[in-house]
Amino acid sequence: MDDSEARLTALYEEHYRSVLSYVLLRAEQQTAEDITSETFLIAWRRLERVSEPPLPWLLGVARNLLRTQRRSRLRGKSLVERLAELAPADDVAEQVAERQVALDALANLSERDAEAVLLASWYGLSPAEAAKIAGCSARTFNVRLHRARRRLADALGLSRLTFQEQS
C-alpha cells in the first residue's frame, strides 16, 4: 500500500463513525451512508488538501454534501408543486406517467432522431437553424425530422396524423 492509500485507510478507520454520526443527525439512514461514502471519496480525490486535524475538514465536506442534497430535494419538491398547479389534481399522476412514456420513447430513438426531434420541438428551431447544428442542409434536416417523428409516433403507439398535428 502506498502512502496515500495508507493515509486514506487511517482517515476512514479513525473518522468514519464520527462522520456517519454527524450525518445521521441530519438525514435518513440510506442518505447518511451515501453522503458519508461520498465524503471519503472526496477525501481520496483531495487527499493533499485534507487539513490536520482531518475531522473538521471531513465534517465540512459532509455538511456541504448535505446542503447540496437538501437543495436538490427542495427543487424536486418545488417541481412537483408547480406540476400540481398546472393540472387538476386527478390528472397529475396521469400526466407524469405519460411524460415518462414519452421520455422513454425518445430515449430509445437513435441519437440522430432524438437530436432532430429535440432541436425542432424542444428548442423550437427552424429547419435552417437546426440544420446548421446538425451539420446538414435544411432539406436533409426536414427529412430526418419527418422520419424521427414517425419513429417516435410509432414508439408511442400514436397515429402519425395525430402526432404531427400535435407537433
KEKELO-822766 format. One record per residue: residue number from 1; y, x, z of N, C-alpha, C, O in turn. Coordinates in Angstrom, 3 decimals, decimal comma. Each point is the difference from the previous one (the first is absolute). Layout:
NUM; Y; X; Z; Y; X; Z; Y; X; Z; Y; X; Z
...
***
This chain:
1; -1,174; 0,851; 0,000; 1,174; -0,851; 0,000; 1,241; 0,900; 0,000; 0,083; 0,952; 0,776
2; 0,874; -1,259; -1,648; 1,224; 0,805; -0,018; 0,954; -0,474; 1,098; -0,279; -0,972; 0,700
3; 1,394; 1,662; -0,562; 0,944; -0,288; 1,090; 0,561; -1,410; -0,056; 0,128; -0,655; 1,035
4; 0,214; 0,169; -2,247; 0,594; -1,337; -0,103; -1,005; -1,081; 0,382; 0,358; -0,975; 0,661
5; -1,603; 1,141; -1,073; -1,022; -0,981; 0,380; -0,231; 0,022; 1,505; -0,144; -1,046; 0,632
6; 0,110; 2,237; -0,072; -0,209; 0,119; 1,449; 1,171; -0,620; 0,758; -0,197; -0,656; 1,022
7; 1,414; 0,864; -1,523; 1,173; -0,571; 0,672; -0,024; -1,529; -0,077; 0,280; -0,676; 0,990
8; -0,614; 0,134; -2,161; -0,061; -1,455; -0,135; -1,100; -0,576; 0,887; 0,193; -1,024; 0,654
9; -1,328; 1,676; -0,637; -1,100; -0,468; 0,845; 0,426; -0,021; 1,465; -0,295; -0,950; 0,727
10; 0,981; 1,990; -0,305; 0,467; 0,055; 1,392; 1,028; -1,102; 0,265; -0,035; -0,646; 1,047
11; 0,961; 0,432; -2,011; 0,987; -1,082; 0,136; -0,698; -1,347; 0,146; 0,332; -0,799; 0,876
12; -1,291; 0,570; -1,739; -0,712; -1,269; -0,030; -0,735; -0,228; 1,320; 0,124; -1,055; 0,622
13; -0,886; 2,058; -0,212; -0,789; -0,148; 1,222; 0,876; -0,186; 1,237; -0,353; -0,746; 0,913
14; 1,487; 1,424; -0,892; 0,869; -0,060; 1,171; 0,874; -1,260; 0,036; 0,292; -0,516; 1,078
15; 0,127; 0,019; -2,250; 1,026; -1,044; -0,004; -0,417; -1,337; -0,639; 0,784; -0,949; 0,003
16; -1,991; 0,864; -0,543; -0,410; -1,238; -0,659; 0,123; -1,199; 0,929; 0,598; -1,011; -0,369
17; -1,153; 1,114; 1,557; 0,021; -1,131; 0,936; 1,425; -0,396; 0,385; 0,302; -1,185; 0,143
18; 0,560; 2,164; 0,022; 1,396; -0,300; 0,371; 0,716; -0,737; -1,127; 0,721; -0,970; 0,235
19; -0,928; 1,441; -1,456; 0,648; -0,653; -1,143; -0,561; -1,409; -0,172; 0,757; -0,952; -0,188
20; -2,077; 0,819; 0,253; -0,617; -1,323; -0,138; 0,492; -0,942; 1,096; 0,306; -1,159; -0,281
21; -0,226; 1,626; 1,497; 0,484; -0,848; 1,104; 1,426; -0,462; -0,260; 0,330; -1,166; 0,219
22; 0,512; 2,075; -0,684; 1,386; -0,338; -0,310; 0,057; -1,095; -1,059; 0,760; -0,960; 0,133
23; -1,554; 1,103; -1,171; 0,033; -0,966; -1,102; -0,639; -1,319; 0,413; 0,450; -1,061; -0,432
24; -1,487; 1,106; 1,258; -0,650; -1,236; 0,459; 0,941; -0,893; 0,793; -0,181; -1,218; 0,026
25; 1,171; 1,797; 0,612; 0,982; -0,807; 0,726; 0,891; -0,795; -0,941; 0,680; -0,938; 0,414
26; -0,691; 1,324; -1,689; 0,926; -0,596; -0,963; -0,682; -0,676; -1,188; 0,667; -0,641; -0,813
27; -1,994; 0,778; 0,705; -0,695; -0,555; -1,165; -1,424; -0,401; 0,373; -0,528; 0,392; 1,041
28; -0,072; -1,181; -1,918; -1,394; -0,416; 0,186; -0,929; 1,201; -0,166; 0,405; 1,036; -0,526
29; -1,635; -1,180; 0,970; -0,985; 1,080; 0,012; -0,156; 0,672; -1,369; 0,146; 1,218; -0,104
30; -0,437; -1,983; -0,933; -0,231; 0,582; -1,319; 1,246; 0,693; -0,541; -0,083; 1,100; -0,546
31; 1,213; -1,734; 0,697; 1,264; 0,593; -0,444; 0,281; 1,279; 0,781; 0,439; 0,995; -0,575
32; -0,688; -1,018; 1,874; 0,236; 1,171; 0,838; -0,880; 1,169; -0,435; 0,459; 1,140; -0,064
33; -1,712; -1,427; -0,231; -0,904; 1,062; -0,454; 0,451; 0,569; -1,343; -0,036; 1,212; -0,213
34; 0,459; -2,093; -0,688; 0,485; 0,461; -1,305; 1,252; 0,865; 0,148; 0,112; 1,051; -0,631
35; 0,812; -1,492; 1,454; 1,254; 0,751; 0,179; -0,274; 1,333; 0,693; 0,611; 1,012; -0,343
36; -1,511; -1,004; 1,299; -0,339; 1,256; 0,670; -0,640; 0,970; -0,991; 0,326; 1,187; -0,007
37; -1,223; -1,684; -0,818; -0,621; 0,861; -1,015; 1,045; 0,546; -0,962; -0,017; 1,181; -0,344
38; 0,924; -2,048; -0,085; 1,049; 0,435; -0,917; 0,933; 1,011; 0,661; 0,510; 0,903; -0,663
39; -0,290; -1,053; 1,956; 0,826; 0,960; 0,740; -0,601; 1,397; -0,083; 0,712; 0,978; -0,229
40; -2,024; -0,889; 0,417; -0,643; 1,317; -0,048; -0,130; 0,512; -1,438; -0,045; 1,209; -0,224
41; -0,014; -2,103; -0,728; 0,027; 0,423; -1,405; 1,355; 0,638; -0,325; 0,067; 1,035; -0,663
42; 0,995; -1,659; 1,134; 1,340; 0,561; -0,203; 0,119; 1,336; 0,739; 0,601; 0,943; -0,513
43; -1,169; -0,866; 1,708; 0,021; 1,264; 0,741; -0,715; 1,091; -0,792; 0,444; 1,148; -0,017
44; -1,538; -1,499; -0,634; -0,733; 0,975; -0,815; 0,855; 0,469; -1,181; 0,050; 1,191; -0,308
45; 0,614; -2,136; -0,343; 0,831; 0,357; -1,157; 1,221; 0,823; 0,398; 0,473; 0,835; -0,772
46; 0,031; -1,073; 1,973; 1,233; 0,672; 0,452; -0,264; 0,867; 1,226; 0,842; 0,099; 0,892
47; -1,980; 0,510; -0,855; -0,426; 0,749; 1,173; 1,021; 1,058; 0,420; 0,173; 0,264; 1,190
48; 0,495; 0,333; -2,161; 0,992; 1,039; 0,337; 1,245; -0,599; 0,658; 0,766; 0,722; 0,641
49; -0,556; -2,031; -0,792; 1,176; -0,655; 0,593; -0,267; -0,593; 1,386; 0,932; -0,411; 0,692
50; -2,186; 0,367; -0,296; -0,340; -0,572; 1,301; 0,569; 0,912; 1,080; -0,342; 1,180; 0,078
51; 1,214; -1,745; 0,753; 0,695; 0,801; 1,008; -0,855; 0,161; 1,249; -1,029; -0,657; 0,163
52; 1,467; 1,521; 0,686; -0,648; 0,200; 1,295; 0,890; -0,594; 1,074; 1,194; 0,297; -0,011
53; -1,654; -1,071; 0,890; -1,337; -0,592; 0,045; -0,168; -1,046; -1,102; 0,976; -0,639; -0,393
54; -2,192; 0,455; -0,108; -0,209; -0,864; -1,165; 0,016; -1,499; 0,281; 0,259; -0,783; -0,913
55; -0,525; 0,362; 2,144; -0,100; -1,428; 0,281; 1,265; -0,776; -0,356; -0,119; -1,053; -0,626
56; 1,310; 1,498; 0,982; 1,196; -0,765; -0,401; 0,123; -0,143; -1,519; 0,398; -1,051; -0,503
57; -0,741; 2,108; -0,211; 0,061; -0,060; -1,464; -0,999; -1,031; -0,525; 0,332; -0,814; -0,862
58; -1,556; 0,857; 1,389; -1,035; -0,950; -0,428; 0,404; -1,438; 0,315; -0,196; -0,893; -0,825
59; 0,750; 0,665; 1,995; 0,428; -1,353; 0,363; 1,168; -0,461; -0,866; 0,098; -1,184; -0,322
60; 0,777; 2,090; -0,056; 1,094; -0,340; -0,916; -0,523; -0,423; -1,358; 0,498; -0,959; -0,591
61; -1,496; 1,667; 0,094; -0,611; -0,376; -1,281; -0,646; -1,373; 0,127; 0,167; -0,852; -0,872
62; -0,904; 0,638; 1,954; -0,656; -1,297; 0,214; 1,029; -1,122; 0,084; -0,203; -1,078; -0,559
63; 1,301; 1,333; 1,254; 1,063; -1,009; 0,120; 0,582; -0,344; -1,371; 0,238; -1,169; -0,301
64; -0,010; 2,190; -0,527; 0,526; -0,248; -1,342; -0,998; -0,785; -0,845; 0,394; -0,887; -0,758
65; -1,665; 1,200; 0,878; -1,018; -0,756; -0,740; -0,064; -1,451; 0,472; -0,165; -0,914; -0,807
66; 0,294; 0,709; 2,117; 0,035; -1,364; 0,531; 1,186; -0,775; -0,561; -0,132; -1,164; -0,378
67; 1,288; 1,813; 0,327; 1,190; -0,662; -0,558; -0,205; -0,363; -1,462; 0,344; -1,103; -0,426
68; -0,899; 2,025; -0,335; -0,253; -0,263; -1,419; -0,973; -1,165; -0,158; 0,204; -0,875; -0,841
69; -1,244; 0,867; 1,640; -0,989; -1,080; -0,059; 0,628; -1,324; 0,392; -0,280; -1,024; -0,622
70; 1,114; 1,026; 1,630; 0,668; -1,218; 0,454; 0,941; -0,535; -1,076; 0,040; -1,205; -0,247
71; 0,722; 2,102; -0,396; 0,901; -0,430; -1,076; -0,789; -0,616; -1,152; 0,410; -1,013; -0,565
72; -1,544; 1,625; 0,218; -0,828; -0,549; -1,078; -0,507; -1,392; 0,361; 0,002; -0,910; -0,829
73; -0,432; 0,761; 2,066; -0,496; -1,304; 0,447; 1,111; -1,041; -0,047; -0,229; -1,134; -0,419
74; 1,432; 1,512; 0,846; 1,127; -0,931; -0,024; 0,394; -0,367; -1,425; 0,347; -1,149; -0,273
75; -0,400; 2,124; -0,641; 0,299; -0,312; -1,403; -1,025; -0,976; -0,560; 0,351; -0,927; -0,730
76; -1,631; 1,140; 1,075; -1,038; -0,922; -0,451; 0,208; -1,394; 0,556; -0,168; -0,991; -0,710
77; 0,535; 0,917; 1,981; 0,268; -1,292; 0,627; 1,203; -0,670; -0,666; -0,011; -1,206; -0,248
78; 1,033; 1,989; -0,035; 1,193; -0,527; -0,662; -0,345; -0,534; -1,387; 0,506; -1,044; -0,411
79; -1,358; 1,753; -0,299; -0,414; -0,452; -1,329; -0,742; -1,328; 0,089; 0,248; -0,908; -0,793
80; -1,144; 0,797; 1,745; -0,739; -1,257; 0,176; 0,964; -1,139; 0,325; -0,155; -1,108; -0,513
81; 1,147; 1,374; 1,359; 0,977; -1,037; 0,340; 0,817; -0,425; -1,217; 0,270; -1,187; -0,189
82; 0,123; 2,160; -0,636; 0,757; -0,346; -1,214; -0,858; -0,811; -0,959; 0,485; -0,945; -0,621
83; -1,765; 1,311; 0,495; -0,895; -0,779; -0,856; -0,138; -1,426; 0,512; -0,030; -0,951; -0,780
84; -0,053; 0,813; 2,097; -0,121; -1,330; 0,593; 1,244; -0,841; -0,260; -0,099; -1,213; -0,182
85; 1,269; 1,848; 0,162; 1,235; -0,724; -0,282; 0,088; -0,446; -1,456; 0,611; -1,024; -0,303
86; -1,212; 1,781; -0,584; 0,088; -0,305; -1,423; -0,915; -1,135; -0,437; 0,247; -0,650; -1,016
87; -1,290; 0,416; 1,778; -0,969; -1,007; -0,408; -0,285; -0,947; 1,159; 0,131; 0,373; 1,166
88; -0,516; -1,582; -1,492; -0,424; -0,909; 1,068; -1,175; 0,597; 0,763; -0,808; 0,733; -0,570
89; 0,715; -1,045; 1,844; -1,003; 0,617; 0,873; -1,418; -0,155; -0,535; -0,811; 0,913; 0,152
90; 0,494; -2,042; -0,771; -1,355; -0,222; -0,493; -0,335; 0,903; -1,173; -1,174; 0,285; -0,238
91; 2,181; 0,172; -0,503; -0,243; 0,758; -1,221; -0,001; 1,508; 0,187; -0,368; 0,712; -0,933
92; 0,758; -0,192; 2,080; 0,120; 1,443; 0,177; -1,337; 0,691; -0,199; -0,092; 0,970; -0,753
93; -0,939; -1,456; 1,416; -1,310; 0,640; -0,115; -0,497; -0,044; -1,440; -0,556; 0,976; -0,504
94; 0,758; -2,095; -0,143; -0,427; -0,128; -1,392; 0,770; 0,972; -0,897; -0,585; 0,629; -0,881
95; 1,881; -0,509; 1,104; 0,806; 0,913; -0,810; -0,391; 1,450; 0,240; -0,048; 0,792; -0,941
96; -0,233; -0,436; 2,192; -0,420; 1,364; 0,299; -1,339; 0,287; -0,675; -0,202; 1,081; -0,555
97; -0,707; -2,046; 0,603; -1,301; 0,178; -0,643; 0,154; 0,136; -1,508; -0,635; 0,856; -0,617
98; 1,485; -1,706; 0,017; 0,237; 0,088; -1,444; 0,638; 1,333; -0,363; -0,349; 0,603; -1,015
99; 1,272; -0,147; 1,833; 0,664; 1,282; -0,241; -1,022; 1,128; 0,037; 0,042; 0,907; -0,831
100; -0,966; -0,961; 1,797; -1,010; 1,047; 0,120; -0,935; -0,009; -1,211; -0,390; 1,059; -0,494
101; 0,037; -2,237; 0,023; -0,845; -0,098; -1,200; 0,728; 0,625; -1,187; -0,596; 0,741; -0,782
102; 1,889; -1,045; 0,653; 0,782; 0,564; -1,107; 0,113; 1,514; 0,123; -0,121; 0,712; -0,997
103; 0,353; -0,213; 2,208; 0,089; 1,451; 0,190; -1,331; 0,682; -0,299; -0,028; 1,079; -0,591
104; -1,068; -1,705; 0,996; -1,323; 0,557; -0,292; -0,252; 0,042; -1,508; -0,506; 0,991; -0,525
105; 0,864; -2,078; -0,166; -0,170; -0,030; -1,455; 0,851; 1,068; -0,666; -0,454; 0,666; -0,931
106; 1,669; -0,499; 1,393; 0,888; 1,027; -0,551; -0,570; 1,391; 0,266; 0,059; 0,869; -0,870
107; -0,605; -0,654; 2,054; -0,578; 1,300; 0,341; -1,212; 0,330; -0,849; -0,312; 1,172; -0,210
108; -0,370; -2,190; -0,279; -1,185; 0,226; -0,815; 0,318; 0,227; -1,472; -0,889; 0,336; -0,783
109; 2,137; -0,515; 0,406; 0,392; 0,301; -1,380; 0,047; 1,510; -0,184; 0,093; 0,757; 0,966
110; -0,159; -0,336; -2,226; 0,156; 1,428; -0,268; 1,419; 0,408; 0,395; 0,882; -0,847; 0,137
111; -0,676; 2,130; 0,040; 1,324; 0,486; 0,391; 1,044; -0,387; -1,043; 1,122; -0,372; 0,345
112; -1,487; 0,459; -1,594; 0,923; -0,317; -1,094; 0,378; -1,481; 0,007; 1,168; -0,350; -0,172
113; -2,171; -0,524; 0,373; 0,265; -1,440; 0,050; 0,864; -0,367; 1,207; 0,950; -0,775; -0,118
114; -1,288; 1,336; 1,272; 0,766; -0,290; 1,218; 1,444; 0,459; -0,165; 0,930; -0,692; 0,417
115; -0,746; 1,858; -1,026; 1,354; 0,496; -0,216; 0,796; -0,957; -0,885; 1,160; -0,289; 0,291
116; -1,764; -0,196; -1,350; 0,697; -0,910; -0,911; 0,416; -1,280; 0,727; 1,137; -0,451; -0,135
117; -2,044; -0,123; 0,893; 0,305; -1,238; 0,719; 1,091; 0,241; 1,037; 0,928; -0,799; 0,120
118; -1,032; 1,885; 0,622; 0,981; 0,277; 1,043; 1,381; 0,292; -0,575; 1,003; -0,487; 0,522
119; -0,941; 1,272; -1,585; 1,302; 0,321; -0,584; 0,702; -1,256; -0,506; 1,208; -0,159; 0,173
120; -1,975; -0,727; -0,796; 0,608; -1,206; -0,569; 0,235; -1,086; 1,058; 1,066; -0,616; 0,032
121; -2,044; 0,389; 0,818; 0,087; -1,121; 0,935; 0,654; 0,367; 1,321; 0,881; -0,716; 0,476
122; -1,290; 1,796; 0,107; 0,515; 0,358; 1,316; 1,404; 0,570; -0,087; 0,898; -0,400; 0,741
123; -0,721; 1,353; -1,673; 1,306; 0,645; -0,122; 0,930; -0,719; -0,964; 1,197; 0,286; -0,030
124; -1,725; -1,211; -0,756; 0,819; -0,794; -0,898; 0,623; 0,797; -1,138; 1,079; -0,349; -0,480
125; -1,736; 1,400; 0,049; 0,545; 0,820; -1,081; -0,237; -0,663; -1,350; -0,986; -0,711; -0,195
126; 1,888; 0,949; -0,710; -0,195; -0,476; -1,367; -1,089; 0,850; -0,638; -0,298; 1,087; 0,493
127; -0,307; -1,567; -1,593; -1,024; 0,808; -0,670; 0,513; 1,381; -0,413; -0,736; 0,983; 0,091
128; 1,980; -0,898; -0,539; 0,556; 1,296; -0,408; 0,123; 0,940; 1,192; -0,321; 1,184; -0,103
129; 0,788; -1,715; 1,246; 0,145; 0,831; 1,199; -1,373; 0,438; 0,520; -0,203; 1,164; 0,345
130; -0,721; -2,102; -0,296; -1,341; 0,310; 0,492; -0,710; 0,974; -0,935; -0,761; 0,857; 0,450
131; 1,009; -0,988; -1,740; -0,638; 0,889; -0,973; 0,424; 1,448; 0,221; -0,816; 0,912; -0,133
132; 2,078; -0,697; 0,468; 0,473; 1,359; 0,276; -0,777; 0,601; 1,168; -0,405; 1,162; -0,047
133; 0,202; -1,952; 1,084; -0,729; 0,488; 1,171; -1,464; 0,249; -0,350; -0,586; 0,992; 0,433
134; -0,001; -1,895; -1,219; -1,414; 0,118; -0,362; -0,234; 1,054; -1,082; -1,139; 0,393; -0,252
135; 2,216; 0,060; -0,383; -0,134; 1,038; -1,022; -0,549; -0,516; -1,314; -0,803; 0,667; -0,653
136; 1,241; -1,860; 0,265; -0,458; -0,578; -1,256; 1,140; -0,818; -0,613; 1,083; -0,097; 0,576
137; -1,336; -0,485; -1,737; 1,022; -0,830; -0,626; 0,011; -1,376; 0,662; -0,938; -0,375; 0,703
138; 2,010; -0,363; -0,939; 0,111; -1,346; 0,563; -1,098; -0,904; -0,547; -0,547; -0,823; 0,733
139; 0,226; 0,967; -1,997; -1,082; -0,822; -0,585; -1,333; 0,312; 0,662; -0,760; -0,905; 0,345
140; 0,486; 2,190; -0,171; -1,259; 0,388; 0,642; -0,044; -0,543; 1,424; -1,034; -0,488; 0,456
141; 2,164; 0,576; 0,239; 0,040; -0,519; 1,363; -0,247; -1,505; 0,010; -0,731; -0,495; 0,859
142; 1,320; -0,236; -1,790; -0,224; -1,449; -0,068; -1,476; -0,322; -0,174; -0,514; -0,935; 0,612
143; -0,166; 1,711; -1,448; -1,443; -0,220; -0,204; -0,752; 0,298; 1,290; -0,870; -0,770; 0,406
144; 1,203; 1,889; 0,241; -0,636; 0,348; 1,280; 0,217; -1,103; 1,037; -0,922; -0,400; 0,710
145; 2,161; -0,077; -0,643; 0,327; -1,036; 0,977; -0,772; -1,284; -0,277; -0,527; -0,626; 0,920
146; 0,462; 0,237; -2,187; -0,735; -1,205; -0,369; -1,462; 0,123; 0,415; -0,564; -0,918; 0,596
147; -0,043; 2,053; -0,914; -1,415; 0,209; 0,347; -0,201; 0,082; 1,514; -0,976; -0,526; 0,535
148; 1,898; 1,184; 0,138; -0,106; 0,120; 1,462; 0,112; -1,371; 0,663; -0,755; -0,309; 0,922
149; 1,686; -0,502; -1,385; 0,137; -1,357; 0,553; -1,249; -0,827; -0,255; -0,432; -0,769; 0,859
150; -0,145; 0,930; -2,046; -1,226; -0,729; -0,330; -1,127; 0,427; 0,944; -0,729; -0,846; 0,519
151; 0,587; 2,147; -0,296; -1,055; 0,487; 0,908; 0,244; -0,463; 1,437; -0,940; -0,349; 0,714
152; 2,188; 0,348; -0,302; 0,323; -0,461; 1,346; -0,292; -1,493; 0,138; -0,557; -0,431; 1,010
153; 0,922; -0,347; -2,002; -0,277; -1,438; 0,035; -1,503; -0,248; 0,048; -0,466; -0,873; 0,733
154; -0,295; 1,644; -1,518; -1,459; -0,138; 0,027; -0,547; 0,336; 1,386; -0,880; -0,693; 0,510
155; 1,404; 1,759; 0,096; -0,459; 0,404; 1,331; 0,339; -1,046; 1,055; -0,733; -0,169; 0,975
156; 1,845; -0,529; -1,173; 0,413; -1,034; 0,946; -0,641; -1,350; -0,298; 0,100; -0,936; 0,794
157; -0,754; 0,849; -1,937; -0,616; -1,267; -0,383; 1,010; -1,027; -0,455; -0,275; -1,199; 0,049
158; 1,435; 1,642; -0,492; 1,036; -0,911; -0,487; -0,134; -0,162; -1,504; -0,489; 0,889; -0,697
159; 0,929; -2,037; 0,212; 0,063; -0,132; -1,447; 1,116; 0,896; -0,487; 1,010; 0,162; 0,685
160; -1,173; 0,406; -1,827; 1,008; 0,926; -0,522; 1,337; -0,692; -0,189; 1,047; 0,602; 0,237
161; -1,069; -1,837; -0,653; 1,243; -0,729; -0,225; 0,754; -0,169; 1,321; 1,210; 0,218; 0,064
162; -1,936; -0,610; 0,991; 0,620; -0,195; 1,304; 0,611; 1,294; 0,501; 1,129; 0,004; 0,491
163; -1,872; 1,110; -0,608; 0,498; 1,279; 0,503; 1,248; 0,434; -0,743; 0,952; 0,470; 0,623
164; -0,932; -0,616; -1,932; 1,151; 0,451; -0,760; 1,216; -0,904; 0,248; 1,136; 0,462; -0,112
165; -1,352; -1,718; 0,440; 1,120; -0,881; 0,330; 0,632; 0,423; 1,316; 1,213; -0,123; 0,172
166; -2,033; 0,627; 0,771; 0,495; 0,414; 1,298; 0,749; 1,318; -0,080; 0,874; 0,249; 0,830
167; -1,180; 0,590; -1,783; 0,601; 1,332; -0,087; 1,414; -0,047; -0,496; 0,644; 1,041; -0,128
***
